[in-house]
Amino acid sequence: MNEILKEKIMEAFSSVLPITAIVLIASVVLTPMPSGTILMFLVGAALLIIGMGFFTLGADMAMMPMGEGIGVELTKSSKLLLIILVTLVIGFIISVAEPDLQVLGRQTPSIPASILIITVSVGVGVFLMLSVLRPLLKIRLSSMLIFFYIVTFIVAFFAPDTFVPVGFDSGGVTTGPITVPFILAMGAGIAAIRSDKSSQEDSFGLVAMCSIGPILAVLLLGIFYKPTEIELETATVYDAANSRDVVKYFAIELPHFLEDVLIALGAIVICFVIFQFFTRRYKKHQLGRIVVGFLYTLIGLVIFLTGVNVGFFPVGQLLGSQLASSPFKWILIPLGTLVGYFIVAAEPAVHVLNKQVEEISSGAITVKMMNRGLSMGMALALTITMIRILFSIPIMYILIPGYIFALMLTFFVPPIFTGIAFDSGGVCSGPMTSTFLLPFAMGACNGVGGNLMIDAFGVVAIVAMTPLIVIQLMGLVYQFRTKHVAVLTMQQTAAISAAASKNINWGKIHVYGEEASSR
């Protein structure tokens, strides 16, 4: 176990190192920052690495087996009402407990956090129910995605402008480190019990559907709810004078995140206990492993969230603000591209998705392929976001053509790539996005004097959109190469068969200048 944990921590180190180096270089070359703030950032990066190592190990041991077990048992059940009730409750509980959603709720100035969280959780519950019923009713994923995105954009037309970016952001942050491993494993469990040819494709798509529910719910909230304008709180920038201050600042904040994670995991543990009581699915040794996995998940998430919120959140906002208010604000575009390319590797749920994709596709879609595709998608997202903030481009000018293109691609790519792509959109927009990229965008928006609710919010929405396009384009390339290899194989087989035949006319052959013919 210690060796596995060490391996997970080393993987996390290689993921977090590039983004840490980029921020350090930017703080020296572009926007000098207090040494105490940089020290806090470095300690936050160290906590990020340790926390991610513990979390990914815990997800493998607890969250994945539990989600898969629930998916299998739900599929076995013939009671439609039971499936609807269980998925509604599970979707609501895991969303209320999602730390990413808590972060977004605290940063949204015009909507009280409790109202936003409840609205989003209802949306996730309803759409988790729909996504579980979809493979049971043999409905194609792309058909449901097209239908519900059309409905979403129609509703967005009637929603207030200030709610549209927040609505689309909520669809991304809901699928965070607690929700994603559980829902991905649930999808794998639903598909595992089936043996038909479409079961592999149906392993994916649950996260994609659960990302639509919050968007639609928040947009509907915007139509019927009249918010009061609230002043946005600026992130606290910690300037530690010495090592004791560093420990003090992290120690002060750690209990808050411990409470959040305990509530999150506590809700899931209650669901698991009820599930185990009625199904008796897991044996004693399996239960012991799951309990240890929950403990690792708890430790990992608390350390991770403390590091990213205390160390990364203030630096992101400060970096964006200083660059945007400088004469070289254009540098936000290439810097955003660079940050986007590397930061996706620091999202804990990305590692869970990539590993599951490789396992379910039997190695046809490798972790390396997924990492490259998601990195390109995130780089594109941050490039678009920075251009949008600098030139105050309305979010719908980007989302409408982006989603139209993504949904059109669903008609041409293999169905499994559609599911993976739309799942990836939710997975990429995790805690690193909500606690570094969103503050970075908010700081940049403040620096150029933009409207926070309209211009800054929306970064999560764009981050969740671009992988839909990039991964599906990757699917087109994969499909083309597969067909090309198949054609070459057929040609080689035909050539070998012909060579084995005696009735071959080899034509005329020149040997050392003399003409000969073989018969």
TIBA-130128 format. One record per atom (N, C-alpha, C): z, x, y; residue in three letters. Coordinates in steps of 0.1 Angstrom, whole numbers, plus 5000, padded with zeros to 4 digits. Layout:
N
ZXYALA
...
# end
This chain:
519
500050084988MET
500050005000MET
500050095013MET
500850195012ASN
500950285024ASN
499550355027ASN
498850385016GLU
497550445017GLU
496550345024GLU
496650225019ILE
495750115025ILE
496050095040ILE
497350095043LEU
497750075057LEU
497250195066LEU
497350315060LYS
496850435067LYS
495350425070LYS
494650375060GLU
493250365061GLU
492850255072GLU
493550145072LYS
493350045082LYS
493650095096LYS
494650175098ILE
495050225111ILE
493950325115ILE
493450405106MET
492350505110MET
491150425114MET
490850315107GLU
489650235111GLU
489850185125GLU
491050135128ALA
491450085141ALA
491350195152ALA
491750315148PHE
491650425158PHE
490250455162PHE
489350455152SER
487950485155SER
487250365163SER
487850245162SER
487350135169SER
487850135184SER
489050165186VAL
489650155199VAL
489350285208VAL
489150395201LEU
488950525209LEU
487850515219LEU
486650465216PRO
485550465226PRO
485850385239PRO
486450265237ILE
486750185249ILE
487850255257ILE
488850315251THR
489850395258THR
489250505266THR
488350575260ALA
487750695266ALA
486950645278ALA
486250535277ILE
485350485288ILE
486250445300ILE
487350375298VAL
488250345309VAL
488950465315VAL
489350565307LEU
489950685313LEU
488950755321LEU
487650775317ILE
486650845325ILE
486350765338ILE
486350635337ALA
486050545349ALA
487250565359ALA
488450575354SER
489650595362SER
489650725369SER
488950825364VAL
488950955370VAL
487750965380VAL
486550925375VAL
485350945382VAL
485050835393VAL
485350705389LEU
484950595398LEU
486050535406LEU
487150505399THR
488250435406THR
489650495402THR
490050595410PRO
491350655407PRO
492450555406PRO
493350565396MET
494450475394MET
495750555394MET
496850495396PRO
498150555396PRO
498350615382PRO
498950735381SER
499150795368SER
500050705359SER
501050635365GLY
501950545357GLY
501150435350GLY
500150385358THR
499350275352THR
498450325340THR
497950445342ILE
497150505331ILE
498050535319ILE
499250575321LEU
500150605310LEU
500450475303LEU
500650365310MET
500850235304MET
499650195295MET
498450225301PHE
497250195294PHE
497150265280PHE
497450395281LEU
497450475269LEU
498450435258LEU
499650395262VAL
500550345253VAL
500150215247VAL
499550135256GLY
498950005251GLY
497850025241GLY
497050135243ALA
495950165233ALA
496550205220ALA
497650285220ALA
498350325208ALA
498850205200ALA
499450115208LEU
500049995201LEU
498849905196LEU
497749905203LEU
496549835198LEU
496149885184LEU
496150015183ILE
495650075170ILE
496650035159ILE
497950055161ILE
498850025151ILE
498849875147ILE
498849795158GLY
498849655156GLY
497649605148GLY
496449655151MET
495249615144MET
495349655130MET
495849775127GLY
495949825113GLY
496849725105GLY
498049695110PHE
498949595103PHE
498249465101PHE
497649415112PHE
497049275112PHE
495949265101PHE
495049365101THR
493949345091THR
494449355077THR
495449435074LEU
496049445061LEU
496749305058LEU
497449255068GLY
498149125066GLY
497149015063GLY
496049015071ALA
495048915069ALA
494448915055ALA
494149035050ASP
493649055036ASP
494648995026ASP
495949015028MET
496948985018MET
497348835019MET
497348775031ALA
497948645032ALA
496948535037ALA
496348565049MET
495548465056MET
494348425047MET
493648525042MET
492448505034MET
492748425021MET
493648475013PRO
493948395001PRO
494348255003PRO
495248235014MET
495748105017MET
494548015021MET
493748055030GLY
492647975035GLY
491647945024GLY
491348045015GLU
490448015004GLU
491047914994GLU
492347924992GLY
492947834983GLY
492947684988GLY
493147675001ILE
493147535006ILE
491647485006ILE
490747575008GLY
489347525008GLY
488947484994GLY
489347554984VAL
489047524970VAL
489647384966VAL
490947374969GLU
491647244966GLU
491047124973GLU
490747144986LEU
490147034993LEU
488746994987LEU
487947084982THR
486747054976THR
486846984963THR
487947024956LYS
488146954943LYS
488546804945LYS
489146774956SER
489646644958SER
488546544961SER
488646434955SER
487646324957SER
488046224967SER
489246244973LYS
489846154983LYS
489346194997LYS
488446125002LEU
487846155015LEU
488846145026LEU
489746045025LEU
490746025036LEU
491746145036LEU
492046195024LEU
492946305024LEU
492346435030LEU
491046455027ILE
490346565033ILE
490346555048ILE
490046435053ILE
489946415068ILE
491346445074ILE
492346385068LEU
493746405074LEU
494246545074LEU
494046615062VAL
494446755061VAL
493746845071VAL
492446835072THR
491746925081THR
492046895096THR
492246765099LEU
492546735113LEU
493946805117LEU
494946785108VAL
496246845110VAL
496146995111VAL
495547055101ILE
495447205101ILE
494747255113ILE
493547195117GLY
492847245129GLY
493647235141GLY
494447125143PHE
495247105155PHE
496347215155PHE
497047235144ILE
498247325143ILE
497847465146ILE
496747515139ILE
496447655141ILE
495847685155ILE
495347585161SER
494847595175SER
495947605185SER
496947505184VAL
498047505193VAL
498747645192VAL
498747705180ALA
499447835178ALA
498647955182ALA
497347935185GLU
496448055187GLU
496848125200GLU
497248255199PRO
497648335210PRO
496548345221PRO
495348355217ASP
494248365227ASP
494148245236ASP
494448125230LEU
494448005238LEU
495548005248LEU
496748055244GLN
497848065253GLN
497448155265GLN
496748265263VAL
496348355273VAL
495448285283VAL
494448205278LEU
493448135287LEU
494248035295LEU
495147965288GLY
495947855295GLY
496747915307GLY
497248035305ARG
497948095317ARG
497048145328ARG
495848165325GLN
494848215335GLN
494048115342GLN
494147985337THR
493347885343THR
494047815354THR
493647835367PRO
494447785378PRO
494447635380PRO
493447565376SER
493347425380SER
493747325369SER
494047375357ILE
494447285346ILE
495747335341ILE
496847255340PRO
498047295334PRO
497847345320PRO
498547445316ALA
498347515303ALA
498547415291ALA
499647325292SER
499947235281SER
498747135279SER
498247085290ILE
497146995289ILE
495847055282ILE
495547175287LEU
494447245282LEU
494547275267LEU
495747325263ILE
496047365249ILE
495947235240ILE
496447125244ILE
496447005235ILE
495046955234ILE
494246955245THR
492846905245THR
492046995236THR
492147125237VAL
491347215229VAL
491747195214VAL
493047185211SER
493447175197SER
492947045191SER
492846935198VAL
492346815193VAL
490846835190VAL
490146905199GLY
488746935196GLY
488547015184GLY
489347115181VAL
489247195169VAL
489547115157VAL
490547035157GLY
490946955146GLY
489846855142GLY
489146795151VAL
488046695148VAL
486846775142VAL
486546885148PHE
485346965144PHE
485647045131PHE
486847085128LEU
487147145115LEU
486947035104LEU
487346915107MET
487146805098MET
485646785095MET
484846785106LEU
483446765104LEU
482746875097LEU
483246995099SER
482647115093SER
482947125078SER
484147075074VAL
484447065060VAL
483646955053VAL
483446845060LEU
482746735054LEU
481246775052LEU
480746855061ARG
479246885062ARG
478746935048ARG
479247045042PRO
478747085029PRO
478946975018PRO
480046905019LEU
480246805009LEU
479246685010LEU
478746665022LEU
477746555024LEU
476346615024LEU
476146745022LYS
474846815021LYS
474046805034LYS
474746815045ILE
474146815058ILE
473846965062ILE
472646985067ARG
472247125071ARG
472947165084ARG
473547285084LEU
474347335095LEU
473547335108LEU
472247375108SER
471447385120SER
471247245126SER
471147145118SER
471047005123SER
472246965130SER
473446995125MET
474646955132MET
474847035145MET
474547165144LEU
474647245156LEU
473747195167LEU
472447165164ILE
471547115174ILE
472046985180ILE
472446895172PHE
472946765176PHE
474046775186PHE
475146855182PHE
476346855190PHE
476146945202PHE
475347045202TYR
475047125214TYR
474247035224TYR
473346955220ILE
472646865229ILE
473646765235ILE
474546715227VAL
475546625233VAL
476446695243VAL
476846825239THR
477646905248THR
477046925262THR
475746965262PHE
475046995274PHE
474846865283PHE
474646755276ILE
474546625283ILE
475946595290ILE
477046615283VAL
478346595289VAL
478546685300VAL
478146815298ALA
478346915309ALA
477646875322ALA
476546805321PHE
475846765333PHE
476746675342PHE
477646595335PHE
478446505343PHE
479846555346PHE
480246675340ALA
481546735343ALA
481546805356ALA
482646825362PRO
482746905375PRO
482347045373PRO
481747105383ASP
481347245381ASP
482447345378ASP
483647315382THR
484847405380THR
485247395365THR
484847285358PHE
485347275344PHE
484347335334PHE
483047345338VAL
482047395329VAL
482347535324VAL
482547635332PRO
482847775327PRO
484047775318PRO
485147705322VAL
486347705315VAL
486147635301VAL
485347525301GLY
485047455289GLY
484447545279GLY
483347615283PHE
482647695274PHE
483447825270PHE
484347865279ASP
485247975275ASP
486247935264ASP
486747815265SER
487747765256SER
487147765241SER
485847735240GLY
485247745227GLY
485247875221GLY
485247985229GLY
485348125224GLY
486748165220GLY
487748145230VAL
489048195228VAL
489848125217VAL
489447995213THR
490147925203THR
490047995190THR
488848055187THR
488648115174THR
489148265176THR
490448285175GLY
491048415177GLY
491548475164GLY
492548565165PRO
492948635153PRO
493748555143PRO
494348445147ILE
495048355138ILE
494048265131ILE
493148205139THR
492248105134THR
491148155125THR
490548265129VAL
489348315123VAL
489548345108VAL
490448435105PRO
490648475090PRO
490948345082PRO
491748255087PHE
492048135079PHE
490848045077PHE
490048025088ILE
488847935087ILE
487747995079ILE
487548125081LEU
486548195073LEU
486848185058LEU
488048215054ALA
488448205040ALA
488348065035ALA
488647965043MET
488547825040MET
487147795036MET
486247845044GLY
484747825041GLY
484347885028GLY
484848005026ALA
484548075013ALA
485148005001ALA
486347945003GLY
486847864992GLY
486147734989GLY
485647675000ILE
484747544998ILE
483547584991ILE
482947694994ALA
481647734988ALA
481847794973ALA
483047854971ALA
483247914958ALA
483247824946ALA
483647694949ILE
483747604938ILE
482447544934ILE
481447564943ARG
480047514940ARG
479247624935ARG
478247584927SER
477347684921SER
475847664925SER
475647574934ASP
474247544938ASP
473747654947ASP
472447664950LYS
471847774957LYS
472247784972LYS
472747674977SER
473147674992SER
474547704994SER
475347734983SER
476747754984SER
477047874993SER
476247984991GLN
476448104999GLN
476348085014GLN
475248005018GLU
475047975032GLU
476247885037GLU
476747805029ASP
477847715033ASP
479247785035ASP
479247915031SER
480447995033SER
480748015048SER
479648005056PHE
479748025070PHE
479447895078PHE
479847895090GLY
479547775098GLY
480747705103GLY
481947725096LEU
483147655100LEU
483647695114LEU
483547835116VAL
483947885129VAL
483047835140VAL
481747835136ALA
480747785146ALA
481047645151ALA
481347555141MET
481547415145MET
482847405152MET
483847485149CYS
485147475156CYS
485047535170CYS
484047605173SER
483847655187SER
483247545196SER
482547445190ILE
481947335198ILE
482947235202ILE
483947205193GLY
484947105196GLY
485647125209GLY
486247245211PRO
486947265224PRO
486147255236PRO
484847295235ILE
483947285247ILE
483747145251ILE
483447055241LEU
483246915243LEU
484446845248LEU
485646885242ALA
486946825246ALA
487246855261ALA
487146985265VAL
487447025279VAL
486546965289VAL
485246955285LEU
484246895294LEU
484646745296LEU
484946675286LEU
485446535287LEU
486646525295LEU
487546625293LEU
488746625302LEU
488446635316LEU
487446715319GLY
487046735333GLY
486446615340GLY
485846525331ILE
485346395337ILE
486446295340ILE
487446295332PHE
488546195333PHE
489846245340PHE
489946375341TYR
491246435346TYR
490946495360TYR
491746455370LYS
491646505384LYS
492646615386LYS
492246745386PRO
493246845387PRO
493646875402PRO
494746935403THR
495146985417THR
494947135417THR
494547185429GLU
494247325430GLU
495547405429GLU
495547505421ILE
496647595419ILE
496247735422ILE
497047805428GLU
496747945431GLU
496848035419GLU
495848115417LEU
495848205405LEU
496848315407LEU
497648345396GLU
498548455397GLU
497848585394GLU
498048685402THR
497448815399THR
498248895389THR
497548965380ALA
498149035369ALA
499149135375ALA
500249155368THR
501249255372THR
500749395368THR
500549485378VAL
500149615375VAL
501349705374VAL
501649755362TYR
502749835359TYR
502549985363TYR
503350035371ASP
503250175375ASP
504550245371ASP
504550295359ALA
505650365353ALA
505950495359ALA
507150525364ALA
507450655370ALA
507750755360ALA
508250715348ASN
508550805337ASN
508450735324ASN
508750815313SER
508650755300SER
509650645297SER
510850645304ARG
511750535302ARG
511250405308ARG
510550415319ASP
509950295325ASP
508850235315ASP
508150315309VAL
507050275299VAL
507750195288VAL
508750245282VAL
509450175271VAL
510050045277VAL
510650045289LYS
511249935295LYS
510249815297LYS
509149845302TYR
508149745305TYR
507649675292TYR
507349765282PHE
506849705270PHE
507949625263PHE
509249675264ALA
510349605257ALA
510649475264ALA
510449465277ILE
510649335284ILE
509649225279ILE
508449265277GLU
507349175274GLU
507249145259GLU
507649235250LEU
507549215236LEU
508149085231LEU
509349045235PRO
509948925230PRO
509148795232PRO
508348795244HIS
507548675247HIS
506448665236HIS
505848775233PHE
504748775223PHE
505248755209PHE
506448805206LEU
507148775193LEU
507348625192LEU
507748555202GLU
507948415202GLU
506648335199GLU
505548385207ASP
504248315205ASP
503748325190ASP
503848445185VAL
503348475172VAL
504248405161VAL
505548405163LEU
506448325154LEU
506048185153LEU
505748125165ILE
505347985165ILE
504047965158ILE
503148055160ALA
501748045154ALA
501848055139ALA
502548165134LEU
502648185120LEU
503548085114LEU
504648045121GLY
505547945116GLY
504847815112GLY
503947765121ALA
503147645119ALA
502247655106ALA
501647775105ILE
500847795093ILE
501647805080ILE
502847875081VAL
503747885069VAL
504147745065VAL
504447655074ILE
504847515071ILE
503747445063ILE
502447465068CYS
501347405062CYS
501147465047CYS
501347595046PHE
501247655033PHE
502347605023PHE
503547595028VAL
504647555019VAL
504347415014VAL
503847325023ILE
503547185019ILE
502347185009ILE
501347275012PHE
500247285003PHE
500647334989PHE
501547434988GLN
501947494976GLN
502847394968GLN
503647314975PHE
504547214969PHE
503647114961PHE
502547074967PHE
501746964960PHE
500747024950PHE
500247144952THR
499247194943THR
499747294933THR
500847364936ARG
501347474927ARG
500247574923ARG
499447604933ARG
498247684931ARG
498647834928ARG
499547884935TYR
499948034935TYR
501048064926TYR
500948164918LYS
502048214909LYS
503048294917LYS
504148334910LYS
505248394917LYS
504748534923LYS
504048614916HIS
503648744921HIS
502648724933HIS
501848614932GLN
500848594943GLN
501648554956GLN
502648474954LEU
503448424965LEU
504148544972LEU
504648644964GLY
505248764969GLY
504348844978GLY
503048854973ARG
502048924981ARG
501748854994ARG
501648724993ILE
501348645005ILE
502448655016ILE
503748655011VAL
504848665020VAL
504848805027VAL
504548915019VAL
504449045025VAL
503349045035VAL
502248985032GLY
501048975041GLY
501348905054GLY
502148795053PHE
502648725065PHE
503448825074PHE
504248905067LEU
505148995075LEU
504249105082LEU
503249155075TYR
502349255081TYR
501549185093TYR
501149065091THR
500448995101THR
501348975114THR
502548935111LEU
503548915122LEU
503749045130LEU
503949155123ILE
504249285129ILE
502949325137ILE
501849315130GLY
500549355137GLY
500249275149GLY
500349145149LEU
499949065160LEU
500849085172LEU
502149095169VAL
503149125180VAL
502849255187VAL
502649355179ILE
502349495185ILE
501049485192ILE
500049425186PHE
498649425192PHE
498749345206PHE
499249225206LEU
499249145218LEU
500149205229LEU
501249275225THR
502049345235THR
501249455242THR
500549535233GLY
499749645238GLY
498649605247GLY
497949495243VAL
496749455250VAL
497049385263VAL
498149305263ASN
498549235275ASN
499249315285ASN
500049405281VAL
500849485291VAL
500049615295VAL
499249665285GLY
498549795288GLY
497149765293GLY
496349675288PHE
494949655290PHE
494749555301PHE
495449445301PHE
495149335311PHE
495249375325PHE
496249445330PRO
496249485344PRO
495149585348PRO
494849685338VAL
493849785341VAL
492449715342VAL
492249615334GLY
490949545334GLY
490749485348GLY
491749415353GLN
491649345366GLN
491449445377GLN
492249555377LEU
492249655387LEU
490949725388LEU
490449765376LEU
489149835375LEU
488049745381LEU
487949625377GLY
486949535382GLY
486949515397GLY
488249495402SER
488449465416SER
488049585425SER
488449705421GLN
488149825428GLN
486649865428GLN
486049845417LEU
484549875416LEU
483749775425LEU
484149645424ALA
483349545431ALA
483549555446ALA
484649605451SER
484849615465SER
484449755471SER
483849835462SER
483349965466SER
481949965470SER
481350065477PRO
479950065481PRO
479050075468PRO
479650105457PHE
478850125444PHE
479050015435PHE
479149895440LYS
479449775431LYS
478349755420LYS
477149805423TRP
476049795413TRP
476349865400TRP
477349965400ILE
477650035388ILE
478449945378ILE
478849825383LEU
479449735373LEU
478549695362LEU
477249695365ILE
476249645355ILE
476149745343ILE
475849875346PRO
475849975335PRO
477149995328PRO
478249985336LEU
479550005330LEU
479849885321LEU
479549765325GLY
479749645317GLY
478949655304GLY
477749705305THR
476949725292THR
477649825283THR
478149935288LEU
478750035280LEU
480049975274LEU
480849915282VAL
482149855277VAL
481849755267VAL
480849665269GLY
480549565259GLY
480149615246GLY
479349725246TYR
478849775233TYR
480049825224TYR
481049885231PHE
482149945223PHE
483349855221PHE
483549755229ILE
484849685229ILE
484849585217ILE
483649545212VAL
483649445201VAL
484249505189VAL
484249635187ALA
484849695175ALA
486349695176ALA
486949665188ALA
488349655189ALA
488949515187ALA
487949415184GLU
488449285181GLU
488849275166GLU
490149235164PRO
490549235150PRO
489849145140PRO
489449025145ALA
488848925137ALA
487348975133ALA
486749055141VAL
485449105138VAL
485449185124VAL
486449265122HIS
486549335109HIS
486649235097HIS
487349135099VAL
487549035089VAL
486148965086VAL
485448925096LEU
484148865094LEU
483148955088LEU
483049085093ASN
482049175087ASN
482349205072ASN
483549215069LYS
483949245055LYS
483549125046LYS
483749005051GLN
483448885043GLN
481948865042GLN
481148895053VAL
479748885052VAL
479148985042VAL
479649105041GLU
479149205031GLU
479449155017GLU
480649105015GLU
481049055002GLU
480248934997GLU
480148835006ILE
479448715002ILE
477948745000ILE
477348835008SER
475948865007SER
475648964996SER
476649014989SER
476549114978SER
475949244983SER
476349274996GLY
475949405002GLY
474549405008GLY
473849285008ALA
472549275015ALA
472749285030ALA
473849235035ILE
474149245049ILE
475349325050ILE
475249455054THR
476349545054THR
477149535067THR
478349595065VAL
479249605077VAL
478649675088VAL
477849785085LYS
477249865095LYS
476149785103LYS
475449705096MET
474449615102MET
475049515111MET
476149455107MET
476949355115MET
477449425127MET
478049545126ASN
478649615137ASN
477649645148ASN
476449685143ARG
475349725153ARG
474849595160ARG
474649485153GLY
474249365159GLY
475249305169GLY
476449305165LEU
477549245174LEU
477649335186LEU
477549465185SER
477749555196SER
476549535206SER
475349515201MET
474249485210MET
474349355217MET
474849255209GLY
475149125215GLY
476149125227GLY
477249205224MET
478349215234MET
477849295246MET
477049395244ALA
476549475255ALA
475649385264ALA
474749305258LEU
473949215265LEU
474749115273LEU
475849065267ALA
476648965273ALA
477349015286ALA
477849145285LEU
478549195297LEU
477549235308LEU
476349275304THR
475249305314THR
474949175322THR
474749065314ILE
474448935321ILE
475648895330ILE
476848905325THR
478048865332THR
478148935345THR
477949065345MET
478149145358MET
477049105368MET
475749085363ILE
474649045372ILE
475048905378ILE
475548815369ARG
475948685374ARG
476948685384ARG
477948765383ILE
479048775393ILE
478548835406ILE
477748945405LEU
477249005417LEU
476348915425LEU
475548835418PHE
474548755425PHE
474948605425PHE
476148575420SER
476648435420SER
475648335413SER
475248365401ILE
474348285394ILE
475048175386ILE
474748045388PRO
475347935381PRO
475347965365PRO
476447935359ILE
476547955344ILE
475547885336ILE
475147765340MET
474247685333MET
472847745333MET
472547815343TYR
471247885343TYR
471047985332TYR
472248035327ILE
472248125316ILE
472448055302ILE
473347965302LEU
473747905289LEU
472647815283LEU
471947735292ILE
470947635287ILE
469847715281ILE
469147805288PRO
468047875281PRO
468547955269PRO
469748015270GLY
470248095259GLY
470448015246GLY
471147895248TYR
471347815236TYR
470047745231TYR
469147715240ILE
467847665235ILE
467147765226ILE
467147885230PHE
466547995223PHE
467248015209PHE
468548015210ALA
469348035198ALA
469147925188ALA
469047805193LEU
468847685184LEU
467447675178LEU
466547725186MET
465147735181MET
465047835170MET
465747945171LEU
465648045160LEU
466147995147LEU
467047885147THR
467547835135THR
466447775125THR
465347745131PHE
464247695123PHE
463447805116PHE
463647935120PHE
462848045115PHE
463648145106PHE
464948145108VAL
465748245101VAL
466348195088VAL
466748275078PRO
467348225066PRO
468648155070PRO
469048045064PRO
470247965067PRO
471548045068PRO
471648145059ILE
472848225059ILE
473048295073ILE
471948345079PHE
472048415091PHE
472348315103PHE
471948195102THR
472348095112THR
473948075112THR
474448065100GLY
475948045098GLY
476648165103GLY
476248285099ILE
476848415104ILE
476748425119ILE
475548405124ALA
475348415139ALA
476348325147ALA
476348205143PHE
477148105151PHE
478648135149PHE
479048185137ASP
480448225135ASP
480748345143ASP
479848445144SER
480048565152SER
480348535166SER
479648435172GLY
479948395186GLY
481348375189GLY
482048295180GLY
483448275182GLY
484348395179GLY
483948475169VAL
484748585165VAL
484748695175VAL
483648715182CYS
483548825192CYS
484448795204CYS
484648675207SER
485448635219SER
486848615216SER
487548735212GLY
488948735208GLY
489848785218GLY
490948845214PRO
492048885224PRO
491548995233PRO
490649085229MET
490149185238MET
489349125249MET
488649025246THR
487848955256THR
488748885266THR
489748805261SER
490548725270SER
491548805278SER
491848925273THR
492949005280THR
492349135286THR
491049165285PHE
490549275292PHE
489249235299PHE
488249175292LEU
487049145298LEU
487149035309LEU
487948925305LEU
488148815315LEU
488848865328LEU
489948945326PRO
490549005339PRO
489549095346PRO
488749175339PHE
487749265345PHE
486849175353PHE
486349065347ALA
485448975355ALA
486148915367ALA
487348875365MET
488148815376MET
488348915387MET
488649035384GLY
488849145394GLY
487549165401GLY
486349175394ALA
485049195400ALA
484749075409ALA
485048955405CYS
484748835413CYS
485648835426CYS
486848875425ASN
487748885437ASN
487148995447ASN
486649105441GLY
486149215449GLY
484849175457GLY
484049085451VAL
482849045459VAL
483048915466VAL
484248865465GLY
484548735473GLY
483948615467GLY
483848605453GLY
483248495447GLY
484348385444GLY
483848275438ASN
484748165434ASN
485248185419ASN
486548205417LEU
487048245404LEU
486648135394LEU
486848015396MET
486647905386MET
485247895382MET
484347925392ILE
482847905389ILE
482248035385ILE
482548155391ASP
481948275389ASP
482648365378ASP
483948375378ALA
484648465369ALA
484748405355ALA
485248275355PHE
485248215341PHE
483848195337PHE
483648205324GLY
482248195318GLY
481948325311GLY
482648435313VAL
482448555306VAL
482648535291VAL
483648465287VAL
483848435273VAL
482748355267VAL
482248255275ALA
481148175270ALA
479848255268ALA
479548345277ILE
478348435275ILE
478548525263ILE
479848585262VAL
480148665250VAL
479948595237VAL
480248465237ALA
480148385225ALA
478748345222ALA
477848345233MET
476448305231MET
475548415226MET
475648535231THR
474648635228THR
474548675214THR
475748685206PRO
475548715192PRO
474748605184PRO
474648485189LEU
473848385182LEU
472448425182LEU
471948485193ILE
470648535194ILE
470348665187ILE
471248755189VAL
471048895183VAL
471148895168VAL
472148825162ILE
472248825148ILE
471148745141ILE
470648635148GLN
469448565142GLN
468248645143GLN
468048725154LEU
466848815155LEU
466948915144LEU
468148965141MET
468449055130MET
468048995117MET
468248865116GLY
467848785104GLY
466348775102GLY
465648765113LEU
464148765113LEU
463648895108LEU
464249005113VAL
463849145109VAL
464149155094VAL
465349115090TYR
465749125076TYR
464749045067TYR
464348925071GLN
463448835064GLN
462048905062GLN
461648965073PHE
460349025073PHE
460349145064PHE
461349225065ARG
461449345056ARG
461549305041ARG
462249205038THR
462449155025THR
461049105019THR
460349035027LYS
459048985023LYS
458049105021LYS
458149205030HIS
457349325029HIS
457649405017HIS
458849415014VAL
459249495001VAL
458749414989VAL
458849284989ALA
458449194978ALA
456949214976ALA
456149214987VAL
454649234986VAL
454349374980VAL
455049474985LEU
454849614980LEU
455149624965LEU
456249554961THR
456649554947THR
455549494938THR
455049374943MET
453949304936MET
452749394934MET
452349464945GLN
451249554945GLN
451449674935GLN
452649724935GLN
452949834926GLN
452849794912GLN
453449674909THR
453349614896THR
451949594891THR
451149534900ALA
449749514897ALA
448949644894ALA
449249754902ALA
448649884900ALA
449049944887ALA
450349924883ILE
450849984871ILE
450149914859ILE
450049774860SER
449449694850SER
447949734848SER
447349754859ALA
445849794859ALA
445749924852ALA
446650024856ALA
446550154850ALA
446750154835ALA
447550064830ALA
447750054816ALA
446649994808ALA
445749934816SER
444549864809SER
443449964806SER
442749944795LYS
441650034791LYS
440350004798LYS
440249894803ASN
439049854810ASN
439049884825ASN
439150014828ILE
439250054842ILE
438050134846ILE
437350094856ASN
436250174861ASN
436750264872ASN
436950394869TRP
437550484879TRP
436450534889TRP
435250494887GLY
434150544896GLY
433750684894GLY
433150744903LYS
432750884902LYS
433850974908LYS
434051084900ILE
435151184904ILE
434451314905ILE
434751384916HIS
434251524918HIS
435351624914HIS
435051704905VAL
435951814900VAL
435251944903VAL
435852024912TYR
435352154915TYR
433852154918TYR
433452054926GLY
432152044930GLY
431151984921GLY
431651954908GLU
430751894898GLU
431051744897GLU
429951674895GLU
430151524894GLU
430351484880GLU
431351404878ALA
431651354865ALA
432051214865ALA
432051144855SER
432551004854SER
433350984842SER
434350914843SER
435250884832SER
434950754826SER
435150744813ARG
434850624806ARG
435950594797ARG
# end
